[in-house]
Amino acid sequence: MKAIIAKRVDAGTADTGEITDLARAADYEVVGTLTQTRTEDAGLHFGEGKVDELAALVTETGAGIVIFDNRLGPYQTYNLGGRLPDDTTVIDRFRLILEIFGQRARTRKAQLQVELAELRYELPRAEAKTSLAKRDERPGFMGLGEYDESREQDIKAQISAIREELDGIEATEQHRREQRRESGFDLVALAGYTNAGK
């Protein structure tokens, strides 16, 4: 999918090298970059003129996603989605990293941990959608999907179910460790970066 990288800094020059590498690691084709040096706009993150420039860049490149190298709040995501062409997804660095972890998670425990982190990330966005809907605003903003009254409750139920399953996995792992100790095996823990050849 074609992606545009966006970054705002308070002062100096915005470096987009790392976020571009992360986007490529998540299999996005980076087709454009837009940066701004200014204080954060509470509603849009970028200034209004820069958001218009971003919308034009999305249209020009045919990008389906805009990846911000900044943490976006739920309302900022909503407001940006409303100002960009239809079907444009807006995510931030945190969501991109969760995506990468999700692509690389191999064990059931790792997959559940990533899913739990994603749900915790989405919960405030669902709460924002509920709040906007109660104010009679149309909450069909991109990056958050169409409004569903029960989404907030669904997320909370999923979080609870995942925690329960993770507790079960942890109990099983603890039982196995105890059995190994009782059998006379020494336990060794290895720490290091992923794919470091441990």
Buried (B, 14 or more C-beta within 10 A) or exposed (E): EBBBBBBBBEEEEBEBEEBBEBBEBBEBEBBBBBBBEEEBBEBBBBBEEBBEBBBEBBEEBEBBBBBBBBEBBBBBBBBBBBBBBEEBBBBBBBBBBBBBBBEEBEEEBEBBBBBBBBBEBBBBBBBBBBBBBEEEBEBBBBBBBEBBEEBBEEBEEBBEEBEEBBEEBEEEEEEEEEEEEEEEEEEEEEEEEEEEEE
